[in-house]
Amino acid sequence: MTERTPLLHYRLSTSVNESEMRSPPAGHTVEQRPASPRRKSTPHRQPQKLSTFFGVVIPTLLSMFSVVVFLRLGFVVGQCGLYQAIAMFLVAYFIISMTVLSVCAISTNGALDAGGAYYMISRALGPEFGGSIGIMFFLANVCGSALYVLGLVEAIVATFGVPEDGAAVSSSYQMLPSGYWWSLLYGTGVALLCLLVCLVGAHIYAKATFLIFLVVMFVLGTIFISFFAVRPRTIPLPGPAAPGPVANGTGPGPPSTANFTGFKLDTLLGNLPADYTVDYTTGTMMTFATVFAVMFNGCTGIMAGSNMSGDLKNPSYSIPRGTITAVIFTFIIYNLLSLLVACSCDRTLLQKDYSFLRDINVWNPFVTIGVYSSTLSAAMSNLIGASRILYALARDDLFGKVLSPAKRTSHSGNPWVSVLISWFLVQLVLFSGKLNTIASIVTIFFLLVYAAVDLACLALEWASAPNFRPTFRYFTWHTCVLGIVGCAIMMFLINAIYASASIAFMLLLLLLIHYLSPTSSWGYISQALIFHQVRKYLLMLDVRKDHVKFWRPQVLLMVSNPRSSVGLITFINDIKKSGLYVLGHVQLGDLNTLPSDPLQSQYDSWLSLVDHLNIKAFVNLTLADSVRHGVQHLLFISGLGGMRPNTLVLGFYDGSLPEDKLIGPLLSTSRSTDPASPSEDPEEQPPLFHFASLRGSSDGKDSGEFGDGKALGPQEYVAVIADAMKMLKNVALARYFNHFDRAQALSPPAGKGAVYVDVWPVNLLRPDSCSYVDTCSLFLLQLACILNMVRAWRKARLRLFLCVETGRSLRGSEEKLGQLLKELRIKANVYTVPWDEQVALHWQRQGESGRKRPPFLDGDKEEERRAAEEEEENEDDYVNSFPSNATRLSDEYLSAVNQLILEQARPPPAVRFLYLPRPPADTRRYTTYLRQLDLLTQDLGPTLLIHGVTPVITTDL
C-alpha cells in the first residue's frame, strides 16, 4: 500500500490530487466539501497511480493468503472434516461475494475517493453510519494487524523456539525461548518493525508488494508440487498433545508423531467427517463456530483493493474486476488445498501440527519464507489501513477534538500520529497472546463492516435516487439483503456476546455522532429513503376515507415578520396535535418586474428559525400582488394529498406596536434549542436570521402578528377571513400573543396552584342565541382539549363558562353541558355566568342609531367616518348583513361583555378561547365587524377567536 493522504471531499475527476483540490489551477473548477477551520494544506508530490493488477489484485491476494493458507488450513480440515470445510468456504465466500457485489456497485457509481469502505459507507449512509462503521473498520484493521503479528510469532516459535515442556530439541535452529511473555516480546518486535516501515518507508512496502506476491505464489506452487513429489513420511508433533484417544495406535499416551500418507483413499475417508477436539495452542474445545471464525480471516481481505482507491488510476474500473478476480482465485486455491490435505495427511497431523505444510514441503524453508512474507505483509497492510481510516475520521471532524491530534502529518503527507495511535492499539491487542483468541473478534468486526456495506448499497437501491446508476449492474436488493442476513447470522453463531457488544458499541457511536457532530455536506441517504416512503404513503392517504374520529388540526399560520411572532409560533406548535403545521408568508411583488425569485434566498432563514425554536413545521412562502391573493394561494396549494391545512390562523388586526422577540431573554425561554446564545445588545442580530426589521411606531397602524399595516387594511383583513370560510377552512384569530411566553404562562400565579384555560363556547355577538352545541362551539372544545393533551399543558385546567339568563333553568343548562362533556370525554369545570344585565343593555339599545362611536384605530378617522355614513344609509339592510347576528350590537353591550369576561377570570387564565362569528355578507360592514371584535377582546390577554366550519367531534367508538 503506497503512502498517501486520504481525500475526504468530492472531486470531479479521480486523477485530481489533494494539492490541486486545495488550490485548483486557473480554468479548473473543483467541487469540495467545506474544510475544517484547522485543516492545513500539505503539499506533496503526486504519487504514481496503480493499475488493476498492482493496485487491487495483489493487495487483495496478499491479504487473503496470509495466516489461514499457511497455518490454519490443516486446522480447519482436521477439526471440521472435508465436508464441513468445503461447506464453510461456501458459506464464507457466499457472504463475501454478496458484499463484493455491493462494493462493486458503489465503487462504480461516480468518482471514488480514498478511504475505502469508510468513504463508501459515510458518503452513502451519512456521517452517523459512516463514522460509527469507520471506527469499527478501524478496530477491525487494528485487531487484524495484531492477528497477523501473532501468526508470524507462532511461525517463528514453531521454527526457532525451544519446546516449553523441556522436550528434546529436534533442530539446531531451535534456540529462542518460548512462553507467553517471550511470545509477547517477539510480537512487540514485529509490531515495532511494522511501525518503522509505516513511519519511515511505506513506499518501500509498496514497491516490495509485487516481490512479496511473487514469493507467496512461488511458495504456493511448491506446496502443490510437494503433495505429489514428497514420499510418505512420519512427522514429529510439536509439544505435548492433549489427552484423548490415540489416532495412530502408538500407545495409550498422547501421540508424538503423525503421518503424511500421500494420496490414499483411507486417509480421505478418515478426513471426511468432522472430529472437533481441543486446540493445542489455546486448550479450548473447538466447535463449528470457533473454527469458522478462524477460517473466515482468510476471507477478510476483500477490502484491500477498495482501501487503495485513492491510489488507483481508475477506481471504478479496477475495484470490481480486481476484487472479483482475487476472490475467485482464492476460492479455487483454498478448496484445492483442502482436498489435497484431506487426501494425504492423517487427522492427527492436521489437529496437532499447524505448521505441517513446512514439514511436507520439498524444501522446508520455502513455507517458512512464505509464512513470514505473507503475514508480515498483511500485518503492515492492516496497520497502514487502520492509520489511514483513523486519519480520514479525524479529517472529517466527526468526533471533534477527540481525534484532532490524528490530523497531523509529516512533510511528505504521512499521518504519523495516526500510525502511532494504531500501533499502540495493536500492541494492546497483542496481550491476548494467541491467534485463535482474537480471531472471533476480528471476524465479527469485519462481518459488521461487510453488513454495513451491503446496507449502504441496499439503501441506495431502495431510495431509487436518479443519480444512483452504477455501471456494475450484477446486483439487486436481494443480494444486499442476503449479504446482511448472512453476516448477521454468522456474527451471532461465532459469538453472540461479542456480536451484541459490537452492535451496541456501534449504535452508541452512531448516537454520539448524530447529536455531537456538525452537519455534513455529503448528502444523507436517510433523506432519500424518507422521501421515497413519504411519497408512497401520501399516495395511499385517500381524502375520501377521512373520518371525523381521526380528525386533527392541520394549521396554516400566516406570519408577516417572525421577529414579532415568536410567542404565537410556539403556541400554535402546541395546538397542532401531530398534525400538519405550515408557516406561511406573503411577500408583495410582481415576478415580471423582478430579476429573480426573491423568496428562494429567504428559505434558509425561515428553516433556521424552525430549528431554532425547535418546532415541527414546514415553511411556505409566496409572492403575490396583495396579501389576500397570497393567502388564497397558500390555502389552495399548501400541503399534498390528504395533508392539507384545514385551519387558518391569523394574528389580530389591531393597533399594537410590534416588538422584536428574536433578540432578548424572551427567545431563550420560547425555544428549546439554541445554537448560539442570544445577544444582549438589541442592535446585534443573530447570524441565522435575515428577516426585515420591524416597523417603528411612527409609521401608523400595525397588524400585530399578521400582515403589514401599509400592505393590508381592515377591509382586506376581514376579506381574508371570509375567503377562508368560503373554502371550508376553520379560522382562528390570535390576539395578545406578541408577549406570550409558554414557560411564564404555565407558571401558576403567586398563591395559586393551577393554570387555567378558559373556553366561552357561545356566540357573544348574538345574545339571543342559547345553543352551545353547534359546530363552532364543539370546535372550540376540541381545540381546548387538544391543548390540554400536550405534555406541557396537562396540568392546566379547562374552565367552561355557560352564559345564561335568570329566567332560564341554570341547573338544567349546566347538567346538559356536563353530560355533553362526559360523552365527549372532555374533563372541564363548568361555570354558569348570569348575563341579564348585558342582555338587557343589548335590547335597550336596539332601536337607537347614529350613536357616536369611539375611534376604531388611530390614524383611521376618515375610514371610520365613511363607514358610519354607509351604516346610516343602509339602516334597513343592517340586520340581514350579519347572518350570525340576528340583532344589532351596541358598543356599550360589547364593552359590558368584555368586562364580564374579565370579571370571571379569577385567577387570570393562560389563554382564552372565544367564539368567532362569521363575517357579514355585506362587505361594507367588514370594518364594523372588526371593530366589534376589537371591543369584545380588549385587554383580555392571549386570546384565540375561533370559528369552526367542519365537524371534529364524535361520540361514536
N, C-alpha and C positions, 0 to 999 in steps of 0.2 A: 504494500500500500504506500503510495507516494506521499511525501509530506505536503500537506495542503491546509488551507484555511477554509472552513465551510462557508458557503454563501447562503445567507438566510433571507434574501429578498428576491423578488421576482426579476426576471430579466427577459429580454426579447429574444436572445439567442444564447444557446448553451456554450458558445465559444467566447463569451464576454467574461473577462476575468474580473476579480474584485476591484482592482485599482481602476479599471475602466469604468466600472459601475459607480464608484465613488466620485470619479472625476471624468465624465464622458467627454470624448473629444468633440470638437466642433462638428456639427452636422449630424451627430448621433443622438438619438433620444432613447433613454433607458428608463424603464419603469421600475421603481423600487419602493419598498415599504419605508415608512418613517423610521429613521435610525434613532437609536438611543442617544440622549444628550451626551453620554460619556463615551460614546463609540468613537474610536480613532481609526483613521485610515492607516493601513500598514502596507506600504508599497513593497512589492517583492516581484521577482521575476516570474513571468508566466510559465508554469510547468508544461512539459510536453504532454499532450493528450494521448490517451491509450486507446488501442483498438479493442475489438470484442474479445479476441483470444487472450491478450495480455491483461486487459482490464477487468474481465468478467470470468472467463472460463478458468484461468489459472488460479485467481484468488478463491473462487468457489470450490474448486477441486482440492486445493491445499487445506481449506477449512474443513471440508468433509472427510478427507483422507488424513486423519490425524491419529487420535488415540484409538478409535474403535477398530480401524482396519488392521492395525499392527498389534494392539494389546488386548482388545476385548472381543474380537470376532470369535475366537475359540471359546471364550467365556459365554457368549450368547448361545452358540450351538451346544456347548456342553451342558448348560443349565436347562435350556428350553427344548433341545432336540431340533432336528432339521425342519420338521413340520411347523412347529411354533416359531422357529427363527424366520422362516420364509413368510409366515403369517405376520410376524412383527414388522418385517421390512415392507410388506404390502400395506399394512396399516399406516406405518410411519410415512411412507412415500405417498400414500393417498392424501394424508393430511398436508404434507409439504407441497404436493402437486396442486392442490386447491389454492394454497397460499401463493405459489408461484404464478398461477393464472391471475390472481388478484394483483400481484406485484407487476406483472407484465401489462395488465390493463391500465393501472395508474401511471406507470412509467411511460406509457405511450400516449398519454393524454396531455400533450404540451411539453414545455421545457421543464426539465427536472434538474434541481439544484443539488448541491452537496448536502449530505445529512442522512441519506439512506432512508430506512424505514421511518425514522423520526420525521424527516422532512415530508414524506408522503402522507403520514398519518396526521401530522399537525396541519398541513395545508388542506387536507380533505375534511377532517373532522373538527378542526378548530383548535385553539390553544389549550382548552381544557383536556381533551383526549390526547392531543399531541404531546403536551407537557408531561402528563401522567405516564403515558406509554413510553415517552422518551426516557424518563427516569428508570422505568422497568427495563427498557432495552439497554440502558447504560449499565444497570446492575447485572443483566444477563451477560454482557460482554466482560464485565469485571470477573464474575464467577467463572465464565468460560475460560478466560485467561488463566485464572488460578487452577482450573481443572486441567488445562494442558500442561501447566508447570508441574503439577503433581504427577501427571502421566509421564513427563520427562524424568522426574526424580525417581519414579518407580522403575523406569527402564534403566537408569543409571545404577540404582541399588541392585537391581536384578543382575546386572552385568559385572559391576565392580564392588558390590557390597559384601561384607563378611556376614555369614548367616548369624541371626540373633541367638539361636539356640546352641551355639557353640559347635555346630556340625563341622565336619571336615571341609576345608576349602578345596573346591574342585578345580580351581583355576588359579594361576599365578597372578591374574589381574584382580582378583577379589581382595582388595586391600582397604576399601573405605569402610569406616564403622557404620553400622546400621542401627536403627531405632527411631522413635518418634522425633526426638529433638535433633538428631543428626539429619533426618529427612527434612525437618523444618529448616535447618541451616542450608541444606543443599537447595531447597526451594527458594529460600531468600536470595541465594547467589544467582540462581537462574532469573529470578524476578529483577534483580539489580542489573543483570546483563540486558534484559529486555528494556529496562528503564534507560540505560545508557544509549542503546540504539535509538529509542524513541526521542530522546532529548538531543542527541548529537547527530545521528545519521540515519534518520528514517529513510532518506533517499538511498542509502546503502542497501537497506532491506528491499526497497522497491526494485533496485537493479538486480538483486540476487534472487528475486522471486522466480524468474524463469529457470535459473540454475537449480533452485530447490525443487521446482516442478520436475525437471529432468531427472534429478536424483530419485525422487519419490516414484516416478514412473518406471525408472530402471529397477528399483528395488521390488516393485510390484511384479515386474517381469520375471525377476529371479525367483520370486515366491511361486509363481505359476509353474516355472520350469522345475523347481525343486520337487513339487509333488510327483512329477514324472521321472526325474533324474535320480533322486536320492533313494537309496535302498532302505528297506525296513530296518529300524534300529530301536534300541531301548534308551530312554532318556531319563536321567535322574531328575527328581522333582525338587523344587526349591523349598527348603524348610520342612517342618513337620506338617503332615496332613491332618485334617480334622478327623476325630474318631468317627468310625462308621463302617459299613460293610466294605470288604476288600474287593476291588474291581478286578484285579488281576489274579487273585487266588494265591498271593505270595505269602500269606500267613494271617494270623488273627490280628496283627497290629496294622497301623495305617501304612499304606504303600509308600515306598521311597522311590519307585521308578514307574514309568509308564511307557507305552509302546506307540511308535509310529509304524503302522502296519502296512502302509502302502494301500493301493486300491484293493479292498476286499469287500465282498458282499456282506459278510458277517459284521464287519465294522460299520457299514452303512446301516444295516438293520438295527444294530445296537444304539445308533445315534439318532434314530428317527423319533422315538417318543421323548417326552420331557422327563427330566430327572433333577428336580431342584434340590440343592444341598447348601451347605454352609459355605459362604465366601471366605476363602482362607486369608484374605487381606483385611477384612473388617470383622470376621467372626459372627456375621448375621446371616440368618436364613434367607435365601433368595426366593422370590416369587415372580410371577409374570410381570407385575407392575414394576418391581425394582430392576429387573433385567431390562425391561423396555426403556426405563429411564436412562440406563447406561447406554443402551444401543442407540437411543434417539439422538445422543450427542453427535453421532456421526452424520446426522441429517440436518444439523442446525447451521450449516454454513451457507445456506441459500441466499442470505442477505449480503454476503461478501461482495458480490458484484454490484448490488444496489448501493452499498456504502461507498463504492468507488465512483458514484455517479458524477461527482464534481470533477473527476479527472478523465472522463471518457470523451472521445471525440463526438460521439453521437449516442447519448444515454438511451434515448427512446428506441434506437435500433439495436444497441448492443445488449442491454439488460435482458430483454425477452429471449433472444437467440442464445446468448451465452449461458444464462441460468438454466434454461431448459436442456441445453446440451450437457452441462455438467451434471444435472440431476439424473438424466437418462444414463450417462456413463457410469456414475457411481452406483446406481441401482443394479446395473449389469454386473459390475465388479463384485459388489457385496454378495449377490446371490451365487455367482460362480465360485467365489472363495468359500462360501458356506457349504456348497455342495462338495467341493474338493476336500475340505476339512472333515466333513461328516463321513466321507468315503475312506479316509486314510488315517485318522487319528482316533484312538480309543477314548472312551468317555473320561477315564481318569486323567489322561494327559490334558484334555480340554478343561477340566474342572480344577486341576491342581497346578497348572503351569500356564500363566497368561502370556509368557514370552516364548511359547513353543515354536513359533514361526522362525525364531532365530536358531533354534536347535535343529530344525529340519532343513534349513537353507543350505544351498550348495556351498556357501561361504558365510559363516555366522556374522561377521562384521557388516554384511550388506544390510540385514534387517536392523541392526543397531544404528547404522548410519541413517536409514530411512526413518526410524522412530525419532531419533534426535532432531533431524532436519524438519520433519513434518510437525512435530509437537512444538518445537521452538518457533517455527514459522507461525503456527496457529496462535501460540501464546502472544507473540508480538502483534499479530494482526488484531487480536481481540483487545489488547491493551491500546493500540493506536485507535481502533474503532471506538472504544469507550471514551478515550480522551476527546475525540472529535465530537462525539454526541454531547458530552458534558460542555464542551466549548460552544456548540450550537445552542444548547439550552441557555447558557449564560448570555450569549449574544441576543437571544430573543427576549431577555428580561422577564421571563415568565415567573421567576422566583425572586425578583427584586434583588436586594443586596446580598442575599444568602449565597448566590453563585457569582456575584460580581468579580471576586478575585480570579475566577476561571477565565475571564475575558483576556487576561494578559497574554501577550505573545512576544516571541523574540523578534529580532530584526528581520529574520527570514520568514516570519509568519507562523512559526511553530508555537502552538498553545502550551507552553511548558508548564504552567500552573495546573492546567487540566491533566497533563500527563502525570505530574506529581501526585495529584489527588487520586487519580485512577490507580497508580502504582501502590499508594498507601492502602487503598481498599483491597487490592489484590493480595497484599501482604497479610491483611487481617483474615482474609478467606483461607489463606494457607494454613492457618492454625487448625483447620478441620482435619488435616493430616492425611486423609485418604481420598483417592479419586472417587470411589463409589459413594462416599458420604455426601459429597456436594452435587453428584450427578443429578439427583432428583430436583434440587433447587434450580440448577441451570436449565434443566429440561422444562420445568414449569414456567420459568421466566420467558424462555423462547416461545413456548406454546402460547403464552399470553400475548406476546408481541405478534405472533402469526395470526391469532384470532383478531387482534385489533386491525391488522392489515386487511383481513377478509371483511371485517366490519366496515372499514373505510370504503372499500370497493362496493360493498352491498349498499351503503348509504348513498353513494354517488349514483348507483344504478337505480335505486328506488326513488331518488329525488327527481329523476327524469330531466335533469338540467340540460338545456340545449348544448351547452359547451362541454359536456362530458361525452366525447365521441372518440375514444381511443382507437388507434389503428390496429391494435391487437384485439380481435373480436372472439377469440376462442374461450369465452367465459359467459356465464349467465349468473343471475342472482341465486340460482340453485347451487352452483359451485361454491359461491361465497358462504351460503348457509351451511353446506356440508363441511366446509373448512372450519367454520366457527364451532359447529356441533362436535366435530371430530376433536378439535383442540380442547374444548371444554370437557368432554368425556375423558380424554386421556389425562388431563390435568388432575382430575379427581380420582382416577384409577391409580395414578402413580402415588399421590399422597394428598388426601383430602384436606389435611390440616395445612400443609404448605400452600395448596391451591387457594383455600379460603383466605388464608392470611395475605397472600399476594393480591387477590382481588380486593380485599378490604383496604390494603395499603394503596392500591391504585385509585380506588374511589375516594379515599381521604385526600390524596394528591389532587384529584380532579376537583373536589370541593374547594381546596385551598386556592388553586389556580383560578377557579371561577370567581371567587369573592375577592381575591387579593391582586390578581394580575391586571395590568392595564388592557384596554380594548385593542385588539389587533386589527390589521387591515388585510388579513389573509382571506377573509370570507368564511362564513360559518355554514357548514353543511346542515346544521340544525334549522337554519332559516329556510333552506330549500325544501327540507322534509316537512317543515311546518306549513309552508306554502302549499305543497302538494296535498297534504292531508286536509288543510282548511278548505281548499278549493273543492275537494271531493265531498266533504261534509256539508259545505254550503249548497252544493247542488242537491244534496239529499234533504236539506231543510226546506220543506214544502210549506209555503204560507197557507195553502188550502187546508192544511191539517192543524192549524193553530187552534188552541182551545183556551178558554178563559182560566182553566185550572193552572195552566203553566205560563200565565202572563207574567211578564217582568218589565219594569221600566227600561226603555231604551231612549236615552236622553241626548238631545242636541242642545248644547248650551252656547248661546251666542255671546261672544266676548269682543268688545271693541278694543280694549287695551288690557292685557293681563296684569299690568302694574297695579291697577285699581281693583282687580277681581280675584285676588288670591283666596280670600275667605269664601267667596261663592263657589269657586272651582273646587276647593277641597270639600265643601259641604255637599255639593251635588255628587261628588265621588262616593260619599257615604250612602246616598239615597238610591244609587243605581241598581243595587241588589244583583250583582254579577251580570248585569245587562250591558248593552252597548252604550258607550259614553263617548260622545264626539264633541270636541271643542271647535266651534265654528267661528269664522271671522270673515267679514266683508270688507274688502278694500275698494274704494270708489276709483273708477278709472275706465278707460276705453283702450282695449288692446290695439285698436287700429292706430292710435296716436302714440303708442309706446314702442320703443325699440325691441323690448323683450318682455317676457312674463315677469313682473316684479314679485310674484308670490314664491317662486322657486327658492330664492335666497332666504326667505323667511322661515321655511320649514325647520331648519336646524335649530333656530331659536325656540320655536314652539315645542319641538320634541325635547329639547334640553329642559324646558320648563316642566314638561310632563315627568321627566326623570327626576328633576329637582324636587318637585312636590310629591313624588312617589305615588302618583295616581295612575289608574288603569284607564287610559283614554286614547282615542285617536284624534288626529288633527285634520280638519278640512277647511281649506281656505278658498275663497272665490273672489273674482273680480267682476264688478257689476257697476251699472250707471247709477244705481240707487241702493240703499240698504234694503228696501222692501224687495226689490228684484233679487238681490243677493241671498236673502233669507229664503225666498222661493226656490232659488237654485239649490240651496243646500237641503231643503226639505224634500225636493224631488230626487236628488242624486246621491245623498249620503247613504252609506251602507250598501250591502249586497244581498240579494236574495231575501231570505227571511230575517236578516239582521239589518233592519232599517229603523231609524228613530221614530218612536211613537209619541214622544213628549218633547215639546219645545220649551226651553227655559230662557227667559229674558230678564235682564236687570231692569229695575223700575225706572221710569222716566220721571225724574224729579230734579230739584234744584241743588242737590248736594254736590259739593266740590270733590273731585277725585283725589285720592292720596296714593302715593307710590308705596305699595306693600312688598315690592321685591327688594327693598332696601330697609334695613332696620330690624329690630328684635322680633317683630311680628312674624317675619318669614321663618325664623328658626323654630317657632312653635307650630307653624302651619304645615311645614314639610316634615318628612320622615327621613330623608336622605339629603345631605348637603355636601357636595363635592368640594365646596370652597366656603369658608366662613364668611357670613355677610359683613359688609363693610360698615363701619361706624360712621363714615363720612357720607352724608347724603348725596354729595356730588360725585362720589366714586361709584361707578356702575359695575355689577358683576359681569365678568367677561363672557358668560354663557349667553346672555340675553341682549338682544339688539332691538328692543321694542321702542317705538316712538315715545318721546317724553309726553307727560300728561299736560293737558291744557290748564293754564292758570285761571284764577278766579275772575280776572278782568275780562275774560272772553265771553261772558254772558252765561247762557244756560248750559247745563251739562246733563248727560243722560245716565249718570250713575254708572252701573256696571255694563250698560249696553249702549252702543252707538256713540256718536259724537254729536254734541249739540248743534254744530253747524251743518252736519250732514243729515240729521234726522230730526224732524219736527214731531209734535204730538199727534198730528193727523196721520202721518205716515206710521208712527209707532203703533197706534191702535189698528191701523190697517194691517200691519204685520200680524197682530193677534187674530184679527178676523180671518186673514188668509189661512193661518194655521188651522183654525177650527173648520173652515171650509174643506181643508184637506184631511179632516178627521184626525187631527193631531191634538193630544192633550196639551194644555198650555199652563205654564206656571210663571208668575211674575215675582221676582225676588227683590225685596226692599230691605234696606239697612244691613246688607251683608258686607258692605265695604269695610267695616271694622270687625267682622266676625272672626273669632279665633276659637277653634273647637276645644282646645285644651282649657281655655278660660271659661267657655260656655258650659263645659261639663264639670267644672269645679263648683260644688254647691255653695250657695251664699253663706256668709257667717251665721252660725247658729242654726242652720238648716241642713238636713241630712239627705236631701233628694234634689234631683234635677228634673224639671218638668218640660213636657212638650204639649202645648195647648192646641186643641182642634175645635174649630167653630163650624160644624157641618150644616150651616144654614145660610141661605142667601140673604145676607143682611141688607141688600139693596131692594129686597122685596119683602117688606114686613108683614104682608098679608099671607105669606106662604108658611105653611106649617109642616111641609114634607121634609123628612130627614133621611129618606132612603132613596132619593133619586140617584142617577148615575154619578153626578158630580160629587154628591155627599159621600158615596161609597168610595170614590176615587181618593178623596181626602183621607178617609180612614185607612185605605190601603197604603198610601204613601207614608202616613204617620206610623203605621205598623211596621213597614219595611225599615224605616229609620230606627225604630226601636229594636229591630232584629240585628242591627250592626253591632259588632263586639263593643265598640267604644260607647255606644248609646244604650246598651242593655240595661244599665242602671237607671236610665231616665224613665219617668212615669208619664203615661198618657193621661191627659185630662180632657174630657169631652164636655162642652158647655151647651146645655139644652135651653134655648130661649123660649119661654112660654109666657102666655098671658094669664092673669089671675083667674079669669073666667073659665079657663080650660083645666082639665084634670092634670095637676102636676105629677101626682104619683103614678098615674096611668101612663103618661108620656115617658117618665123615667124608666118604668118597668119595661115598656115596649122597646126602648132603645137598649136597655140592658140585655134583654132577650136576644135582640139582633146581634149585639156584640158577642154574646155567648155562642150563637150559631156560627159566627164568623171567626171564632177562636181568637178574638182580639181582647187583650187584657187592658182595661182602661177604667178610670174613675169617672162617673157621670155626675155632673153638677147641673142643677136646674137654676136658670137665671131669669127672674121676672123682669120683663122689659115693658111693662104697661106704660111707664112714663114716656119712653121713647116712641112707642107706637102711637100714643095719644098725640105727641108732638108732631108726628108724621101726618096724622089725619087732620090735625088743626091747621096745617099749612097747605092742605091740598088745593084749596081754591085760590090761593094767593099766587100772584105772578109779578114779574117785573122787580123782584127783590134785588137789592144791590148785593152783589157777591164780593167776597174778599178776593184780592188778586190771586190768580192761579199760580203763576210763575213770574218771578222778577224778569223784567225785560220783555214781557209778552202782553203789554196793555192793549195794543191795537188789535191783536188777535182775539183777546178776550172781549173787547167791545164789539167786534164783528160777530162773535159767537152769540153774545147777548141779543144783538139786533135780530139775528136769524132765529133765535129762540122765540122772540116776541112775534115775529112774522109767521111762524109755524106753530102757534099755540095749539091749534086743533090737532095737529099731527103728532104732538109730542108723546102722548101716551102710547100710540102704536109704534113709535120708533124704537121702543125697548121691549122686545119680545119677552125678556126675562123679568121685566119690571112692569107690573100692571098699573102701577100708580107713580105719581111724580114724587121726587125726593127733594127735600129742602136741605139747605146747608146746616140748619140747626139740628135736624134729625141725624145727619151724618156725624156731626160733632158729638152729639149725645151718645150715639152708638160707639163711637171711638172712645169716649170717656168710660162707657160701660165696660168695654173690653179691658181698659187699663185698670179699672177698679177690681176686676175679677182676678187679676194677675198678682196674687199674693201667695208665695213669692213669685217674682217675675220668671217667666219660662225662658228656656234657652232659645226656643224658636216657636213661632205660631204658624198654624195652617188655617187660612181663611178661604171662604167660598168666593170664586171669581165668576161674576155673571158674564153672559155673552155680551159682546159689544152691540150697540144699537144697529138696527138695519139701515137707518139713515146716517150716511157718512158725515152729514153736517153736525151730528151730535157727538162725534168722537172726542172733541175737546172737553165737552161737558162730562162725558163718561169718564175720561181720565182724571178730571178734577174731582169727581165723586170718589174714585179710588184713592186719590191723594188724601182727601179729608178723612176717609174711613181708616186709613192705615197710619195716620200722622202719629209719630213718636211711639210706635208700637215695638220698636226693636226688630231684630231679624224676623221677617215675616214672608211667608210664601202665599201668594194669591193663586189658587189652583182651580182650573176648570177641566173636568174630565168629560170626554165625549164617547168613550168606549167602556163597556162593562169589564171590570177587572176582578170582581169578587164572586165566588160561588160557594154555596153551602153543600154542594154535591161532593161525594168522595172522589 
